[in-house]
Amino acid sequence: MLAAPEPCETPMNLRLVPLLLCAVLAGCATTRVSRDPDAPGLVADADNRYEAIAGREPAVIDPLRAAPAATAEILPGKTLALDQERLTPQAYVLIGSSRHRHDDEGARAWIAEQGQLLGADKIRWYAQADTGGISAAYFVRVRLVFGATFRDLNAQERKTFPAGGVRLGDVVGESPASRSNLRSGDIVTALNEAPVKDRANFQSLLREHMGRTVDLTLARGTETVQRKVQLGRTFADTP
């Protein structure tokens, strides 16, 4: 369920070949950058500035990575809110953002190098019509607590499950939910025998048991199924 300017988890029910920003980035020898060893990435200057999200510095993020850092995928974004909405259920968390006075080759080179220094997995950049510059958002993929979206039961489902529960939606591959063979459409009715009342209650139970193995009671069609799930350990919000 994984937080951030315009909270990292706005709506969470929604949901990439590497792409270089431009062919000349590798040869931008004229764009000189400096690095502060006590700061995450590049030093801010008059034209470029990076702001990290508190609690998501490299020392915090690196142990939570789903995979070692590689070359970031850099693409133009829609809006920050929409990109967070799509990427958060895939276990990407926003670690920081940068603003650039100019929309030019130098700014793009700065963004690419900053992403490399931070170990970002995805970078989305946005044109700023009001200033003529651009901004960028930096994302890292982390291990999920659960790995499936879920929603409150609708009125028809509540007739069958009057005590409540949540219905699972998309299950993310290589997540705790997928490794435990949970399926889209399963209805979770209990966690460690504690009744699951609704979505908010299930979110609270998942956060409470992060890093532990829990027993889920599921309704799958006409069957009642028990599954053990080893929950992940991360600060990221659960979908």
C-alpha positions in Angstrom: 0.0 0.0 0.0 3.9 1.9 -1.1 4.1 7.7 0.6 5.2 11.6 -1.0 4.4 15.0 -2.5 0.7 14.4 -3.3 0.9 11.4 -1.1 2.8 8.4 -2.5 -0.4 6.6 -2.4 -3.2 8.7 -3.8 -5.8 6.3 -5.2 -4.3 2.8 -5.1 -6.4 0.6 -7.3 -4.7 1.4 -10.6 -1.4 0.3 -12.1 8.6 -0.2 -19.7 12.1 -1.0 -22.4 14.8 1.5 -21.2 14.7 4.7 -23.1 17.4 7.4 -23.2 16.3 11.0 -23.1 18.4 11.8 -26.1 21.3 10.2 -27.9 23.6 13.0 -27.0 23.4 12.5 -23.2 26.4 10.2 -23.1 28.4 12.8 -24.8 27.4 15.9 -22.8 31.0 16.6 -21.7 30.2 20.3 -21.6 27.6 19.8 -18.8 29.8 19.9 -15.7 28.3 18.6 -12.4 29.7 18.4 -8.9 28.8 16.1 -6.0 28.4 16.7 -2.3 29.4 13.5 -0.5 27.0 14.3 2.4 24.0 14.9 0.1 22.0 12.4 -2.1 23.4 12.9 -5.6 24.3 16.2 -7.3 24.8 19.6 -5.7 22.0 22.1 -6.4 22.9 25.1 -8.4 21.1 28.1 -9.8 19.4 26.0 -12.5 18.9 22.6 -11.0 17.8 21.5 -7.6 16.9 18.0 -6.2 14.7 17.5 -3.1 14.7 14.2 -1.4 11.7 12.9 0.5 12.4 12.6 4.2 13.0 9.0 5.2 13.7 7.9 1.7 17.4 8.6 1.5 19.7 6.0 -0.1 20.7 4.6 3.3 17.0 3.8 4.0 16.0 2.7 0.5 18.9 0.5 -0.5 18.1 -2.4 1.9 14.5 -2.4 0.7 15.2 -2.6 -3.0 13.5 -5.3 -5.0 16.6 -5.6 -7.2 20.0 -4.0 -7.5 20.0 -0.6 -9.1 20.4 -0.6 -12.9 20.0 2.0 -15.6 16.9 4.0 -15.0 14.0 4.1 -17.5 13.5 7.8 -18.3 10.3 8.9 -20.0 8.0 11.9 -20.2 5.3 11.6 -17.6 1.6 12.5 -17.5 1.3 14.2 -14.2 3.0 13.3 -10.9 -0.2 12.2 -9.3 -1.2 9.9 -12.3 2.3 8.4 -12.5 2.3 7.6 -8.7 -1.2 6.2 -9.1 0.1 3.8 -11.8 3.5 2.9 -10.3 2.7 2.6 -6.6 0.8 -0.7 -7.1 3.8 -2.1 -8.9 5.9 -1.4 -5.8 7.6 1.8 -7.0 8.0 4.6 -4.4 8.8 8.2 -5.1 12.2 9.0 -3.4 12.5 12.6 -4.6 12.0 15.2 -7.3 14.0 17.9 -9.1 13.2 21.2 -10.7 15.1 22.8 -13.6 15.0 26.3 -14.8 15.6 25.4 -18.4 14.1 22.7 -20.6 17.3 21.8 -22.4 20.0 19.3 -23.0 21.9 20.3 -19.8 18.8 19.8 -17.6 18.3 16.3 -19.1 21.9 15.4 -18.6 21.6 16.5 -14.9 18.4 14.4 -14.5 20.1 11.3 -16.0 23.2 11.6 -13.8 21.1 12.3 -10.7 19.1 9.2 -11.4 22.2 7.2 -11.8 23.7 8.4 -8.5 20.5 7.8 -6.6 20.0 4.3 -8.2 16.6 5.3 -9.5 14.7 2.6 -11.4 12.3 4.9 -13.2 12.4 8.7 -13.8 9.5 10.7 -15.2 9.9 14.3 -16.4 7.3 17.0 -16.8 7.3 20.2 -18.8 6.5 23.3 -16.7 4.5 25.6 -18.8 4.5 28.4 -16.2 8.3 28.6 -15.9 9.5 27.2 -19.2 11.6 24.6 -17.4 11.1 21.0 -16.4 10.7 18.9 -13.3 11.5 15.2 -12.7 10.3 12.5 -10.3 12.6 9.6 -9.2 11.2 6.2 -8.3 12.7 3.0 -6.8 11.1 -0.4 -6.8 10.9 -1.9 -3.3 9.8 -5.2 -1.9 6.0 -5.2 -1.3 4.3 -5.8 2.0 1.5 -7.8 0.4 1.5 -7.4 -3.4 -2.2 -7.3 -4.4 -4.8 -4.6 -4.7 -8.0 -5.1 -2.8 -11.3 -3.3 -2.4 -14.3 -3.2 -0.1 -17.1 -5.7 -0.8 -20.0 -4.4 -2.8 -23.6 -4.7 -1.7 -24.2 -8.1 -3.4 -21.0 -9.6 -1.9 -22.0 -8.4 1.5 -25.1 -10.5 1.4 -22.9 -13.5 1.2 -20.3 -12.2 3.6 -22.2 -10.0 6.1 -19.2 -10.0 8.5 -17.2 -8.2 5.9 -14.0 -8.9 4.0 -12.0 -7.5 1.0 -11.9 -8.8 -2.6 -8.5 -9.1 -4.2 -7.8 -7.4 -7.5 -4.5 -7.5 -9.4 -1.8 -9.7 -7.9 1.8 -8.5 -8.6 4.3 -11.1 -9.7 7.1 -12.1 -7.4 5.3 -10.6 -4.4 4.2 -12.2 -1.1 0.7 -12.6 -2.5 1.7 -14.3 -5.7 4.2 -16.6 -3.9 1.3 -17.8 -1.7 -0.9 -18.5 -4.7 -3.5 -15.8 -4.0 -5.7 -15.0 -6.9 -7.7 -12.1 -8.3 -11.2 -12.5 -7.0 -10.3 -14.2 -3.7 -12.2 -12.7 -0.8 -10.1 -12.4 2.4 -12.3 -12.9 5.4 -9.7 -13.2 8.2 -6.1 -12.7 9.1 -4.7 -14.8 11.9 -8.3 -15.7 12.7 -9.1 -12.0 13.2 -12.1 -11.0 11.0 -11.3 -8.6 8.2 -14.0 -6.0 8.3 -13.1 -3.8 5.3 -10.3 -2.3 3.2 -9.1 0.1 5.9 -9.1 -2.7 8.5 -7.1 -5.0 6.2 -4.6 -2.3 5.5 -4.1 -1.8 9.3 -3.7 -5.5 9.9 -1.1 -5.8 7.1 0.9 -2.9 8.5 0.7 -4.3 12.0 2.2 -7.7 10.8 4.8 -6.4 8.4 7.7 -8.9 8.1 5.8 -11.7 9.7 4.1 -14.8 8.4 0.3 -14.6 8.6 -2.6 -17.0 8.0 -5.2 -15.7 5.7 -8.7 -17.2 5.4 -10.1 -16.9 1.8 -13.3 -17.5 0.1 -12.5 -18.8 -3.4 -15.7 -19.6 -5.2 -17.6 -22.0 -2.9 -14.5 -23.1 -1.1 -12.8 -21.8 2.0 -9.0 -21.7 1.6 -6.2 -21.2 4.1 -2.9 -19.6 2.9 0.2 -18.7 4.8 1.7 -15.4 3.5 5.2 -14.1 4.4 4.6 -10.4 4.4 7.3 -8.0 3.3 8.9 -5.4 5.5 8.8 -1.9 4.0 7.5 1.6 4.9 5.7 1.7 1.6 1.9 1.9 1.6 0.1 -1.4 0.8 -2.1 -1.2 -2.3 
